[in-house]
Amino acid sequence: MKLTVLGGSGVATPELIAVLARASERPALDVALHGRTADKLQTVGGICIRLAQKADAPLSVSFTTDLEAALDGSDLVLNQIRVGGYAARAFDETFPRDLGLPGEETVGPGGFSLAARTVPVVLEYCRAIERRAPRTLLINLTNPASLIQYAISRCSAINSIGVCDSPVGLCQLVAAALETPRPELEMDYLGMHHFGWITGVRQDGRDQLAEVLSRAQRLSEDLGVDAEVIRAIGAVPSPYLKYYFHPDRMLAAQQGKAPRAESLLALESELLAAYQLGRLEATARRGAHWYEEIVVPVLLTLMGNSSAPFFLNVQNAGVLDFLPDEAIVEVPAVIGRGGVGAVGPVGSVPDAVRALLQVNAAYEMLAVEAIVERDRGKALRALLINPIIRSAAQANGTLARVWRENDDLTR
């Protein structure tokens, strides 16, 4: 089988190859890395080739800046592009502070900025996929994931699913709070990307949600959301919900501090230098745990003959009956070779969670439509209902920094 990796020049890509190399029970696999910066791609691709040579099952790696050549014959495509690199991420993480809002690259003003920069590029890639590998399944890892995937489903004929390690981590936190091994627990999870909730927990058929909520203080320390908020809503929120419930606190914690992107820029330089020296041990320094926790398990299931359940980003299509069918939701799904099978069930939905998801879905869909249509009025309407943005001045301030009338929005 052939896997094409868009954004294959990223310094975390060797960790993907290392995890694939350790997976002995898989078919022979050709991985084609595509990147737009030739020298960086050559450095990353070279270390990936060396890692692939250590694989138990046949694994080959190639790399190219030719998008159509990378896509030819692909069975699966992994999208992990980062438009603008870490320098653009630094902008997304800092400009919201000037508006009195916390900076984060996937939610709030920073998330809108990232979407405005990324959606047009992803859709260019989708047109190439339609030409060269129309039957492929696109696995989206690029943030903000649900906005990117909504653009794909709305504007292309490509089949796609989205993956994120956040639900995996949230389930692990709940298991730790109960002091119970994760495999012994069954959990109900639903939401949207970085907007998800655990709404049910069972052990041997016994409802354990009340016990989880009684330990909300312990969860609060990891999630950054006050224990009384968790108990009042009656569900365990994703850590990213702290930006919605406690924006003032998050902004205060960021003031005077460098953004996360600056440390990642420095690490990127160090890793590229280490890769040029052929130092295989450096490949784990980025800490890209998402490959082992969700990306590779999904890839292996898609390449094999079995099926397995995952929490995935998929088109709603009636799974959450209070959201539009075309919205992208993060819910339980069963996948196997060929794509997504059964989706759901999702369990009960607290009223507060339902209301928050309705607002977030409306924002995400409007935001993508505004970007695709280059409709500034629709963009303002979207930002006015963004759950983090609290005033028209903040919405207009976001557009003043992000929106470009006369280019392709890929600053």
ZIZIZI-V930896 format. One record per residue. N is the residue number from 1. SS is DSSP state (@ for helix, = for strand, . for the rest). PHI is phi in radians with two decimals (999 if undefined). D_LAST is the distance of its C-alpha to the last C-alpha in Angstrom with 1 decimal. Layout:
BEGIN
N:SS:PHI:D_LAST / N:SS:PHI:D_LAST
END
This chain:
BEGIN
1:.:999:35.4 / 2:=:-2.10:31.9 / 3:=:-1.99:28.8 / 4:=:-1.77:25.4 / 5:=:-1.95:22.8 / 6:=:-1.45:19.1 / 7:.:1.46:17.3 / 8:.:-1.22:20.7 / 9:.:-1.50:19.6 / 10:.:-1.08:19.0 / 11:.:-1.24:21.7 / 12:.:-1.47:23.3 / 13:@:-0.97:24.1 / 14:@:-0.98:27.5 / 15:@:-1.18:28.6 / 16:@:-1.06:28.1 / 17:@:-1.14:30.3 / 18:@:-1.10:32.8 / 19:@:-1.19:33.3 / 20:@:-1.09:33.7 / 21:@:-1.14:36.2 / 22:@:-1.37:38.3 / 23:.:-1.47:38.6 / 24:.:-1.38:41.8 / 25:.:-1.65:42.5 / 26:.:-2.64:39.9 / 27:.:-1.24:40.0 / 28:.:-1.00:39.1 / 29:=:-2.36:35.4 / 30:=:-1.84:33.1 / 31:=:-1.95:29.5 / 32:=:-1.87:26.9 / 33:=:-1.59:23.8 / 34:=:-2.00:20.7 / 35:.:-2.57:17.8 / 36:.:-1.75:15.4 / 37:.:-1.93:16.4 / 38:@:-1.07:20.1 / 39:@:-1.19:21.6 / 40:@:-1.14:20.3 / 41:@:-1.09:21.4 / 42:@:-1.14:24.7 / 43:@:-1.13:25.3 / 44:@:-1.18:24.6 / 45:@:-1.08:26.3 / 46:@:-1.10:29.3 / 47:@:-1.24:30.0 / 48:@:-1.15:29.6 / 49:@:-1.07:32.2 / 50:@:-1.14:34.6 / 51:@:-1.16:34.2 / 52:@:-1.12:34.9 / 53:.:-1.18:38.1 / 54:.:-1.62:39.5 / 55:.:-1.23:39.2 / 56:.:-1.32:42.5 / 57:.:-1.68:41.5 / 58:.:-0.94:40.1 / 59:=:-2.54:36.4 / 60:=:-2.13:34.5 / 61:=:-2.25:31.0 / 62:=:-2.29:29.2 / 63:=:-2.55:25.7 / 64:=:-2.80:23.8 / 65:.:-1.60:20.5 / 66:.:-1.53:22.0 / 67:@:-1.07:20.7 / 68:@:-1.17:23.7 / 69:@:-1.16:26.2 / 70:@:-1.12:24.9 / 71:@:-1.51:25.4 / 72:.:-0.94:28.8 / 73:.:1.34:31.5 / 74:.:-1.23:29.5 / 75:.:-1.56:31.4 / 76:=:-2.41:28.7 / 77:=:-2.20:24.9 / 78:=:-1.82:23.3 / 79:=:-1.71:19.5 / 80:.:-2.37:18.1 / 81:.:-1.20:14.7 / 82:.:-2.30:12.2 / 83:.:-1.22:8.6 / 84:.:1.57:7.3 / 85:@:1.15:11.0 / 86:@:-1.25:13.0 / 87:@:-1.11:11.2 / 88:@:-1.18:8.4 / 89:@:-1.07:11.7 / 90:@:-1.04:13.3 / 91:@:-1.08:11.0 / 92:@:-1.07:11.8 / 93:@:-1.47:15.4 / 94:@:-2.03:16.0 / 95:@:-1.09:14.6 / 96:@:-1.07:17.0 / 97:@:-1.05:19.8 / 98:@:-1.17:19.6 / 99:@:-1.68:20.3 / 100:.:1.41:23.3 / 101:.:-2.27:21.9 / 102:.:-1.22:21.6 / 103:.:-1.70:18.3 / 104:.:-2.70:17.9 / 105:.:-1.39:15.1 / 106:.:-2.05:16.9 / 107:.:-2.26:18.7 / 108:@:1.13:18.5 / 109:@:-1.02:15.4 / 110:@:-1.11:13.7 / 111:@:-1.15:14.5 / 112:@:-1.13:13.1 / 113:@:-1.04:9.7 / 114:@:-1.09:9.9 / 115:@:-1.11:11.4 / 116:@:-1.07:8.9 / 117:@:-1.39:6.3 / 118:@:-1.69:9.4 / 119:@:-0.93:11.9 / 120:@:-1.06:10.9 / 121:@:-1.22:10.9 / 122:@:-1.05:14.1 / 123:@:-1.18:15.7 / 124:@:-1.07:15.3 / 125:@:-1.10:17.1 / 126:@:-1.08:19.6 / 127:@:-1.12:20.5 / 128:@:-1.20:21.3 / 129:@:-1.10:23.4 / 130:@:-1.04:25.2 / 131:@:-1.38:26.2 / 132:@:-1.83:27.2 / 133:.:-2.60:28.2 / 134:.:-1.14:28.7 / 135:.:-1.65:31.2 / 136:.:-1.21:29.1 / 137:=:-1.84:28.3 / 138:=:-1.62:24.7 / 139:=:-1.79:24.7 / 140:=:-1.66:21.5 / 141:.:-2.00:20.7 / 142:.:-1.26:17.0 / 143:.:-1.60:16.2 / 144:.:-1.27:16.5 / 145:@:-1.02:19.1 / 146:@:-1.25:20.9 / 147:@:-1.18:18.0 / 148:@:-1.08:16.8 / 149:@:-1.23:20.5 / 150:@:-1.10:21.1 / 151:@:-1.07:18.4 / 152:@:-1.09:20.2 / 153:@:-1.22:23.6 / 154:@:-1.38:22.9 / 155:@:-2.05:21.2 / 156:.:-2.53:22.8 / 157:.:-1.74:26.3 / 158:.:-1.33:25.5 / 159:=:-1.36:27.6 / 160:=:-2.56:25.7 / 161:=:-2.33:26.5 / 162:=:-2.08:24.6 / 163:.:-2.16:25.8 / 164:.:-2.69:25.5 / 165:.:-1.48:27.9 / 166:@:-1.02:28.0 / 167:@:-1.06:31.0 / 168:@:-1.07:32.8 / 169:@:-1.12:32.4 / 170:@:-1.14:33.5 / 171:@:-1.09:36.6 / 172:@:-1.14:37.4 / 173:@:-1.14:37.4 / 174:@:-1.14:39.7 / 175:@:-1.07:42.0 / 176:@:-1.13:42.1 / 177:@:-1.12:43.0 / 178:@:-1.50:45.9 / 179:.:0.96:46.8 / 180:.:-2.30:47.0 / 181:.:-0.99:45.6 / 182:@:-0.94:42.6 / 183:@:-1.10:44.4 / 184:@:-1.46:47.2 / 185:=:-1.97:45.0 / 186:=:-1.87:43.9 / 187:=:-2.21:40.9 / 188:=:-1.62:39.5 / 189:=:-2.33:35.7 / 190:=:-2.76:33.5 / 191:=:2.59:30.3 / 192:=:-2.39:26.6 / 193:.:-1.00:24.0 / 194:.:0.98:24.3 / 195:=:-2.55:26.7 / 196:=:-1.79:29.8 / 197:=:-2.50:33.5 / 198:=:-1.63:36.7 / 199:=:-1.93:39.3 / 200:=:-2.74:42.3 / 201:=:-2.45:43.9 / 202:=:-2.35:47.1 / 203:=:-2.30:49.3 / 204:.:0.92:52.2 / 205:.:1.44:51.8 / 206:=:-1.60:52.1 / 207:=:-1.19:49.6 / 208:.:-2.02:48.0 / 209:@:-1.10:45.4 / 210:@:-1.05:47.7 / 211:@:-1.18:48.2 / 212:@:-1.05:44.4 / 213:@:-1.15:44.0 / 214:@:-1.20:46.9 / 215:.:-1.83:44.9 / 216:@:-1.07:41.9 / 217:@:-1.11:42.1 / 218:@:-1.14:41.6 / 219:@:-1.11:38.6 / 220:@:-1.00:37.2 / 221:@:-1.10:37.0 / 222:@:-1.56:34.7 / 223:@:-1.58:32.7 / 224:.:1.32:32.2 / 225:.:-1.96:33.6 / 226:.:-1.00:37.0 / 227:@:-1.04:40.0 / 228:@:-1.15:41.3 / 229:@:-1.21:38.1 / 230:@:-1.04:38.5 / 231:@:-1.18:42.1 / 232:@:-1.13:41.7 / 233:@:-1.37:39.3 / 234:.:1.45:41.3 / 235:.:-2.70:38.6 / 236:=:-1.70:36.6 / 237:=:-1.54:32.9 / 238:.:-1.03:29.9 / 239:@:-1.00:29.0 / 240:@:-1.25:25.7 / 241:@:-1.20:27.9 / 242:@:-1.11:28.6 / 243:@:-1.24:25.3 / 244:@:-1.51:26.8 / 245:@:-1.47:30.4 / 246:.:-2.33:30.1 / 247:@:-1.11:26.8 / 248:@:-1.12:28.7 / 249:@:-1.12:30.1 / 250:@:-1.15:26.8 / 251:@:-1.10:25.2 / 252:@:-1.05:28.3 / 253:@:-1.21:28.1 / 254:@:-1.54:24.5 / 255:.:-1.04:25.3 / 256:.:1.38:25.6 / 257:.:-1.96:24.4 / 258:.:-1.22:21.6 / 259:.:-1.23:19.2 / 260:@:-0.95:20.1 / 261:@:-1.03:17.0 / 262:@:-1.15:18.6 / 263:@:-1.20:21.7 / 264:@:-1.22:19.9 / 265:@:-1.08:18.2 / 266:@:-1.12:21.8 / 267:@:-1.12:23.3 / 268:@:-1.02:21.0 / 269:@:-1.08:22.2 / 270:@:-1.12:25.7 / 271:@:-1.19:25.6 / 272:@:-1.09:24.3 / 273:@:-1.12:27.1 / 274:@:-1.18:29.6 / 275:@:-1.10:28.6 / 276:@:-1.10:29.2 / 277:.:-1.53:32.7 / 278:.:1.32:33.3 / 279:.:-1.46:33.8 / 280:@:-1.11:33.9 / 281:@:-1.18:34.7 / 282:@:-1.33:31.3 / 283:@:-1.18:29.7 / 284:@:-1.59:30.6 / 285:.:-1.23:29.1 / 286:.:-1.20:25.7 / 287:.:1.19:27.9 / 288:.:-1.43:26.2 / 289:.:-1.16:29.1 / 290:@:-1.09:27.4 / 291:@:-1.13:28.3 / 292:@:-1.31:32.0 / 293:@:-1.41:32.1 / 294:@:-2.46:30.5 / 295:@:-1.13:28.5 / 296:@:-1.19:31.4 / 297:@:-0.97:34.1 / 298:@:-1.17:32.3 / 299:@:-1.06:31.9 / 300:@:-1.12:35.5 / 301:@:-1.15:36.7 / 302:@:-1.14:34.9 / 303:@:-1.52:36.4 / 304:.:-1.71:39.9 / 305:.:-1.92:42.7 / 306:.:-1.86:42.7 / 307:=:-2.31:40.8 / 308:=:-2.71:39.5 / 309:=:-1.53:38.1 / 310:=:-2.52:34.6 / 311:=:-1.57:32.5 / 312:=:-2.24:29.7 / 313:=:-1.57:26.9 / 314:=:-2.44:28.4 / 315:=:-1.18:28.7 / 316:.:-1.03:31.2 / 317:.:0.83:33.7 / 318:.:1.55:36.3 / 319:.:-1.10:36.2 / 320:.:-1.84:35.4 / 321:.:-1.25:37.3 / 322:.:-1.70:35.9 / 323:.:-2.07:32.3 / 324:.:-1.04:31.1 / 325:.:-1.01:31.9 / 326:.:-1.47:28.4 / 327:.:-1.11:26.8 / 328:=:-1.66:25.7 / 329:=:-2.18:28.2 / 330:=:-1.90:29.0 / 331:=:-2.54:32.8 / 332:=:-1.14:35.5 / 333:=:-2.53:35.4 / 334:=:-1.88:37.6 / 335:=:-2.11:36.2 / 336:=:-2.65:38.0 / 337:.:-1.03:37.7 / 338:.:1.92:35.9 / 339:=:2.30:33.8 / 340:=:-1.47:34.4 / 341:=:-1.83:37.9 / 342:=:-1.13:39.4 / 343:=:-2.16:37.1 / 344:.:1.59:38.6 / 345:.:-1.28:40.8 / 346:.:-1.89:38.8 / 347:.:1.47:41.6 / 348:.:-1.31:42.1 / 349:.:-2.16:39.3 / 350:.:-1.02:40.0 / 351:@:-1.00:39.5 / 352:@:-1.13:36.9 / 353:@:-1.11:34.8 / 354:@:-1.00:35.1 / 355:@:-1.13:34.0 / 356:@:-1.10:30.9 / 357:@:-1.18:29.9 / 358:@:-1.10:30.4 / 359:@:-1.15:28.0 / 360:@:-1.14:25.3 / 361:@:-1.11:25.7 / 362:@:-1.08:25.4 / 363:@:-1.04:22.2 / 364:@:-1.08:20.5 / 365:@:-1.17:21.7 / 366:@:-1.11:20.8 / 367:@:-1.07:17.2 / 368:@:-1.12:16.7 / 369:@:-1.06:18.5 / 370:@:-1.10:16.5 / 371:@:-1.15:13.2 / 372:@:-1.15:15.1 / 373:@:-1.51:17.0 / 374:.:0.94:14.3 / 375:.:-1.89:17.1 / 376:@:-1.14:16.4 / 377:@:-1.09:20.0 / 378:@:-1.20:19.9 / 379:@:-1.09:16.9 / 380:@:-1.11:19.0 / 381:@:-1.06:22.0 / 382:@:-1.09:20.4 / 383:@:-1.16:19.4 / 384:@:-1.15:22.9 / 385:.:-1.91:24.4 / 386:.:-1.03:22.1 / 387:.:-1.08:24.9 / 388:.:-1.60:23.5 / 389:.:-1.26:22.5 / 390:.:-1.98:25.8 / 391:.:-2.63:25.4 / 392:@:-1.12:23.9 / 393:@:-1.11:22.8 / 394:@:-1.21:20.7 / 395:@:-1.13:19.2 / 396:@:-1.16:18.4 / 397:@:-1.12:17.1 / 398:@:-1.09:14.6 / 399:@:-1.10:13.4 / 400:@:-1.06:13.5 / 401:@:-1.62:11.0 / 402:@:-1.96:8.7 / 403:.:-1.31:9.5 / 404:.:-2.18:8.4 / 405:.:-1.30:11.6 / 406:.:-2.05:11.2 / 407:.:-2.31:8.3 / 408:.:-1.61:7.8 / 409:.:1.18:5.7 / 410:.:-1.86:3.8 / 411:.:-0.91:0.0
END
